[in-house]
Amino acid sequence: MERGWLAVLVVMLAGAVCGGEATEAPPPQHGEESHRVVEAIARLKLPDRRDRLQALDTIKRFPDKAVPWLIKAARNDDSVFRARVANALGLVGKGDRDAVWALGVLLRDPDTFVRREAIAALGQAADAAVVPQLEPLLEDASEAVRADAALAIAELQPERAAERLKAWLAHPHARVRRTALAELLRRKDPALAAALPALLKDKDPGVRGAAAAALPQVAGKEAVPALVELLGDADPYVRATAVVALKDLRAAATIPRLIEMLADKAEDVQAEAVSALGALQARNAIPALIGQLTAPSRQLRERAAVALGLFREQARAAVPGLILLLGDADEGVRQKADLALRLILRANVGFQAAGSTDHRREATLKWHDVWRKAQPSPKGK
């Protein structure tokens, strides 16, 4: 019975490849696992991608049988399938010379995703001998491929990783510089401290932003003057990152400058300044934050509500504006306004931001009542 079922599967394989390229018949195999492998090999030739991907998942569970068939499958016209083949070769082909060779071919694939998967797979299956094949990818047209190649090279040659990463801080491609910076930070390499001043002046805003984000972790409170200087950077991403870094450092001395950032021309910078002022409990910023409750931007209204809620009873002056926000067109803004009211007035009327119009109207009236009762009694009464 077993031999008969195996014969049927071999016939399936022959039919699947009929009209295509010639392929060798698989060697005779026995047992349930062998049946599954033979069937999966046949399914690699089926037209439906889902069938082929399921077949890959089966094949890669049997490393001793998988590599030859995966190498054949790497020639498929479907780029998503080739990427999955690369992934499978990385899982089952460790130390296999043919698997490494096939992955080297996939490094030159026209599809970006396939090249990225091949890089990741080589990191699993190969050793430092493949580094020369990866080095040209540092000049790849895709930023993501360049970054992946840099990390793979560093992992495959750990004894040279620090040296290479420091050198890549001056690489002509910004993505490689950013990748090297992030990896040196992750490794807590002391060499990064000396490199950061130059990186803060890098021509690429992404590099400057990454350097700004790294600065507090490397220099601590000593980073504050440099971060304040970056608040005047020409790029909004850098300015926003500097604001976040100052918030994380709890740099209360910079509150006046952060209040000024509420007038920044970039919405993302304004939003980060709102959040920073709330986190730093900058009481003198409360009037300016109340002003943001009527901002045209949904993001600013929502951030302002959250920030004011953090002040609790100190932000009582914000209550009328927050009650008005309960009627905002955006559900998220309504939700944050209700949260802020609960924190400030220490009450809960059961407002549901996603509730019906009638529910929200009734709950809003309840908040008005809570606010009226919270007013101090007139003197003499």
C-alpha positions as CSV (number, residue, x, y, z in Angstrom):
1,M,0.0,0.0,0.0
2,E,2.8,2.4,0.9
3,R,4.6,1.8,-2.4
4,G,1.4,2.3,-4.3
5,W,0.8,5.7,-2.7
6,L,4.4,6.8,-3.3
7,A,4.0,5.8,-7.0
8,V,0.9,8.1,-7.2
9,L,2.8,11.0,-5.7
10,V,5.7,10.5,-8.2
11,V,3.1,10.6,-11.0
12,M,1.8,13.9,-9.6
13,L,5.3,15.3,-9.7
14,A,5.8,14.2,-13.3
15,G,2.5,15.8,-14.3
16,A,3.3,19.0,-12.5
17,V,6.5,19.5,-14.4
18,C,5.2,18.3,-17.7
19,G,5.7,21.0,-20.3
20,G,8.3,22.8,-18.1
21,E,12.0,22.3,-17.5
22,A,13.2,18.8,-17.0
23,T,13.8,17.8,-13.4
24,E,15.3,14.8,-11.7
25,A,12.9,12.4,-10.0
26,P,13.3,12.3,-6.3
27,P,15.1,9.3,-4.8
28,P,13.0,6.6,-3.4
29,Q,11.8,7.5,0.2
30,H,9.8,5.7,2.8
31,G,7.4,6.6,5.7
32,E,4.9,9.3,6.2
33,E,7.5,12.1,6.2
34,S,8.7,10.9,2.8
35,H,5.2,11.0,1.4
36,R,4.8,14.6,2.6
37,V,8.1,15.7,1.0
38,V,7.3,14.1,-2.3
39,E,3.9,15.7,-2.4
40,A,5.3,19.1,-1.4
41,I,7.9,18.9,-4.2
42,A,5.1,18.3,-6.7
43,R,3.2,21.3,-5.3
44,L,6.2,23.6,-5.9
45,K,5.2,23.6,-9.6
46,L,1.5,24.4,-9.1
47,P,0.3,27.8,-10.4
48,D,-1.3,29.0,-7.2
49,R,1.1,30.9,-5.0
50,R,-0.6,29.7,-1.9
51,D,0.0,26.1,-2.9
52,R,3.7,26.8,-3.5
53,L,4.1,28.6,-0.2
54,Q,2.5,25.8,1.7
55,A,4.8,23.4,0.0
56,L,7.8,25.4,1.0
57,D,6.7,25.3,4.6
58,T,6.6,21.5,4.4
59,I,9.9,21.1,2.7
60,K,11.9,23.4,5.0
61,R,11.0,21.1,7.9
62,F,13.1,18.4,6.4
63,P,16.6,19.9,5.9
64,D,18.3,16.7,4.7
65,K,15.9,16.6,1.7
66,A,15.1,20.3,1.2
67,V,18.1,22.1,-0.2
68,P,18.2,20.7,-3.7
69,W,14.5,21.4,-4.3
70,L,14.8,24.9,-2.8
71,I,17.6,25.7,-5.1
72,K,15.4,24.6,-8.1
73,A,12.5,26.7,-6.7
74,A,14.7,29.8,-6.5
75,R,14.3,30.1,-10.3
76,N,10.6,30.8,-10.0
77,D,9.1,33.8,-11.8
78,D,7.2,34.9,-8.6
79,S,9.3,37.3,-6.6
80,V,7.3,36.7,-3.4
81,F,8.0,33.0,-3.8
82,R,11.7,33.6,-4.4
83,A,11.9,35.6,-1.3
84,R,10.3,32.8,0.7
85,V,12.7,30.3,-0.9
86,A,15.6,32.6,0.3
87,N,14.1,32.6,3.8
88,A,13.8,28.8,3.8
89,L,17.4,28.3,2.6
90,G,18.5,30.4,5.5
91,L,16.6,28.1,7.9
92,V,17.7,24.8,6.5
93,G,20.9,25.5,4.6
94,K,23.4,26.4,7.4
95,G,26.8,25.2,6.3
96,D,25.5,23.8,3.0
97,R,27.7,25.0,0.1
98,D,25.0,24.8,-2.5
99,A,22.5,26.7,-0.4
100,V,25.0,29.5,0.2
101,W,25.8,29.6,-3.5
102,A,22.0,29.9,-4.4
103,L,21.6,32.7,-1.8
104,G,24.6,34.5,-3.4
105,V,22.7,34.4,-6.7
106,L,19.6,35.8,-5.1
107,L,21.7,38.7,-3.8
108,R,21.6,39.9,-7.4
109,D,17.8,39.5,-7.8
110,P,16.0,42.4,-9.4
111,D,13.4,42.5,-6.6
112,T,14.4,44.4,-3.5
113,F,12.5,42.2,-1.1
114,V,14.3,39.1,-2.5
115,R,17.7,40.7,-2.0
116,R,16.8,41.6,1.6
117,E,15.6,38.1,2.3
118,A,18.8,36.7,0.7
119,I,21.0,38.9,2.9
120,A,19.1,37.8,6.1
121,A,19.4,34.2,5.0
122,L,23.1,34.4,4.5
123,G,23.5,35.8,8.0
124,Q,21.9,32.5,9.2
125,A,23.4,30.0,6.8
126,A,26.9,31.3,5.9
127,D,30.0,32.6,7.6
128,A,32.5,35.4,7.0
129,A,33.5,34.0,3.6
130,V,30.4,35.6,2.0
131,V,31.3,39.1,3.2
132,P,32.9,40.0,-0.2
133,Q,29.5,39.1,-1.9
134,L,27.7,41.4,0.6
135,E,30.0,44.4,0.3
136,P,28.8,45.6,-3.1
137,L,25.3,45.8,-1.7
138,L,26.4,48.8,0.4
139,E,26.0,50.7,-2.9
140,D,22.6,49.1,-3.7
141,A,19.9,51.3,-5.2
142,S,17.7,50.4,-2.2
143,E,18.4,52.1,1.1
144,A,16.9,49.2,3.0
145,V,19.2,46.8,1.2
146,R,22.2,48.9,2.0
147,A,21.3,49.0,5.7
148,D,20.7,45.2,5.8
149,A,24.0,44.5,4.1
150,A,25.8,46.7,6.7
151,L,24.3,44.8,9.6
152,A,24.9,41.4,8.1
153,I,28.6,42.2,7.4
154,A,29.0,43.4,11.0
155,E,27.4,40.2,12.3
156,L,29.4,37.9,10.1
157,Q,32.7,39.5,11.0
158,P,32.3,40.4,14.7
159,E,36.1,40.8,15.1
160,R,36.0,43.7,12.6
161,A,32.5,45.0,13.4
162,A,33.5,48.0,15.6
163,E,36.1,49.0,13.0
164,R,33.7,48.8,10.1
165,L,30.9,50.5,11.9
166,K,33.1,53.5,12.8
167,A,34.3,53.7,9.2
168,W,30.7,53.6,7.9
169,L,29.8,56.7,10.0
170,A,31.5,58.5,7.0
171,H,29.9,56.4,4.3
172,P,28.6,58.3,1.3
173,H,25.1,56.8,1.7
174,A,23.1,58.3,4.6
175,R,21.2,55.1,5.3
176,V,24.5,53.3,5.9
177,R,25.6,56.1,8.2
178,R,22.4,55.9,10.2
179,T,22.6,52.2,10.4
180,A,26.2,52.3,11.7
181,L,25.2,55.0,14.3
182,A,22.2,52.9,15.5
183,E,24.4,49.7,15.8
184,L,27.2,51.5,17.7
185,L,24.6,52.8,20.1
186,R,23.1,49.4,20.5
187,R,26.6,48.0,21.3
188,K,27.3,50.9,23.7
189,D,30.5,51.6,21.8
190,P,32.4,54.4,23.5
191,A,33.6,55.6,20.1
192,L,30.2,57.0,19.3
193,A,30.6,59.8,21.8
194,A,33.5,61.3,19.9
195,A,31.6,60.9,16.6
196,L,28.3,62.5,17.6
197,P,29.3,66.2,17.3
198,A,30.0,65.7,13.6
199,L,26.9,63.6,13.0
200,L,24.8,66.3,14.5
201,K,25.9,68.5,11.6
202,D,25.5,65.8,9.0
203,K,24.1,67.0,5.7
204,D,21.3,64.4,5.9
205,P,18.4,65.3,8.3
206,G,17.8,61.6,9.0
207,V,21.4,61.3,10.3
208,R,21.1,64.5,12.4
209,G,17.8,63.2,13.8
210,A,19.3,59.8,14.7
211,A,22.3,61.6,16.3
212,A,19.9,63.8,18.3
213,A,18.0,60.8,19.6
214,A,21.2,59.0,20.5
215,L,22.8,62.0,22.3
216,P,20.9,61.7,25.6
217,Q,21.9,58.1,25.9
218,V,25.5,58.9,25.3
219,A,25.9,62.2,27.1
220,G,23.0,62.4,29.5
221,K,22.2,65.9,30.9
222,E,25.3,67.3,29.1
223,A,23.4,66.8,25.9
224,V,21.0,69.6,26.7
225,P,22.9,72.6,25.1
226,A,23.4,70.7,21.8
227,L,19.7,69.7,21.8
228,V,18.6,73.2,22.4
229,E,20.7,74.3,19.4
230,L,19.0,71.6,17.3
231,L,15.6,73.2,18.0
232,G,16.7,75.7,15.3
233,D,17.5,73.1,12.8
234,A,16.1,73.6,9.3
235,D,14.5,70.2,9.2
236,P,11.3,69.5,11.2
237,Y,12.2,65.9,11.9
238,V,15.4,67.0,13.6
239,R,13.6,69.7,15.6
240,A,10.9,67.2,16.7
241,T,13.5,64.7,17.7
242,A,15.3,67.3,19.8
243,V,12.1,68.2,21.6
244,V,11.5,64.5,22.4
245,A,15.0,64.1,23.7
246,L,14.7,67.2,26.0
247,K,11.4,65.8,27.3
248,D,13.1,62.4,28.0
249,L,16.0,64.2,29.8
250,R,13.4,66.1,32.0
251,A,15.2,69.3,31.0
252,A,12.9,71.7,32.9
253,A,15.3,74.7,32.2
254,T,14.3,74.5,28.5
255,I,10.6,75.0,29.2
256,P,10.6,78.7,27.9
257,R,12.2,77.5,24.6
258,L,9.7,74.6,24.4
259,I,6.8,77.0,24.8
260,E,8.2,78.9,21.8
261,M,8.1,75.7,19.8
262,L,4.3,75.7,20.0
263,A,4.5,78.3,17.3
264,D,6.7,76.2,15.1
265,K,5.7,76.0,11.4
266,A,5.7,72.2,11.4
267,E,2.7,70.4,13.1
268,D,4.8,67.5,14.2
269,V,7.1,69.8,16.1
270,Q,4.2,71.6,17.7
271,A,2.7,68.2,18.8
272,E,5.9,67.0,20.4
273,A,6.3,70.4,22.2
274,V,2.7,70.0,23.6
275,S,3.5,66.5,24.9
276,A,6.8,67.7,26.3
277,L,5.3,70.6,28.2
278,G,2.7,68.3,29.7
279,A,5.3,65.7,30.7
280,L,7.5,68.4,32.3
281,Q,4.5,69.8,34.2
282,A,5.2,73.3,32.9
283,R,2.5,75.2,34.7
284,N,3.4,78.5,32.9
285,A,2.5,76.7,29.7
286,I,-1.1,75.9,30.7
287,P,-2.6,79.0,29.0
288,A,-0.7,78.2,25.7
289,L,-1.8,74.6,25.9
290,I,-5.4,75.6,26.4
291,G,-5.1,77.6,23.2
292,Q,-4.2,74.4,21.4
293,L,-7.6,72.9,22.2
294,T,-9.0,74.9,19.3
295,A,-6.2,74.2,16.9
296,P,-7.2,73.2,13.4
297,S,-5.2,70.0,13.7
298,R,-6.8,66.9,15.2
299,Q,-3.4,65.8,16.4
300,L,-2.8,69.0,18.3
301,R,-6.2,69.1,19.9
302,E,-5.8,65.5,21.1
303,R,-2.2,66.0,22.4
304,A,-3.3,69.2,24.2
305,A,-6.1,67.4,26.0
306,V,-3.8,64.7,27.1
307,A,-1.1,67.2,28.3
308,L,-3.6,69.2,30.2
309,G,-5.0,66.1,31.9
310,L,-1.5,65.5,33.3
311,F,-1.7,68.7,35.3
312,R,-4.9,67.4,37.1
313,E,-6.5,70.1,39.2
314,Q,-3.9,72.6,38.3
315,A,-5.5,72.8,34.8
316,R,-9.0,73.6,36.0
317,A,-9.0,76.6,33.7
318,A,-9.0,74.2,30.8
319,V,-12.3,72.6,31.7
320,P,-14.6,74.7,29.6
321,G,-12.5,74.1,26.5
322,L,-12.3,70.4,27.2
323,I,-16.1,70.2,27.6
324,L,-16.4,71.8,24.2
325,L,-14.1,69.1,22.8
326,L,-16.6,66.5,23.8
327,G,-18.5,67.5,20.7
328,D,-15.4,67.3,18.4
329,A,-15.8,65.5,15.1
330,D,-13.0,63.2,15.9
331,E,-13.7,60.2,18.2
332,G,-10.1,60.2,19.5
333,V,-10.2,63.8,20.5
334,R,-13.5,63.3,22.3
335,Q,-12.0,60.4,24.2
336,K,-9.0,62.3,25.3
337,A,-11.1,65.3,26.3
338,D,-13.2,63.1,28.6
339,L,-10.1,61.5,30.0
340,A,-8.6,64.9,30.8
341,L,-11.9,66.0,32.5
342,R,-11.8,62.9,34.7
343,L,-8.3,63.6,35.8
344,I,-8.9,67.3,36.5
345,L,-12.3,67.1,38.1
346,R,-11.9,63.7,39.7
347,A,-15.2,62.5,38.4
348,N,-16.6,60.2,35.8
349,V,-20.0,60.7,34.1
350,G,-19.8,57.6,31.9
351,F,-19.1,59.5,28.6
352,Q,-18.5,57.2,25.7
353,A,-16.6,58.8,22.8
354,A,-18.1,56.3,20.3
355,G,-21.6,56.6,21.8
356,S,-24.7,58.0,20.0
357,T,-25.2,61.7,19.5
358,D,-27.9,61.6,22.2
359,H,-25.7,59.8,24.7
360,R,-22.9,62.3,24.1
361,R,-25.2,65.2,24.5
362,E,-26.6,63.9,27.8
363,A,-23.1,63.1,29.1
364,T,-21.8,66.5,28.2
365,L,-24.6,68.1,30.2
366,K,-23.5,66.0,33.1
367,W,-20.0,67.3,32.8
368,H,-21.4,70.8,32.8
369,D,-23.1,70.0,36.0
370,V,-20.0,68.6,37.6
371,W,-18.1,71.7,36.6
372,R,-20.8,74.0,38.0
373,K,-20.7,72.1,41.3
374,A,-17.0,72.3,41.5
375,Q,-17.0,76.1,41.4
376,P,-16.1,77.7,44.8
377,S,-19.0,79.2,46.7
378,P,-19.3,83.0,46.6
379,K,-18.0,84.7,49.7
380,G,-20.5,85.3,52.4
381,K,-22.8,82.4,51.5
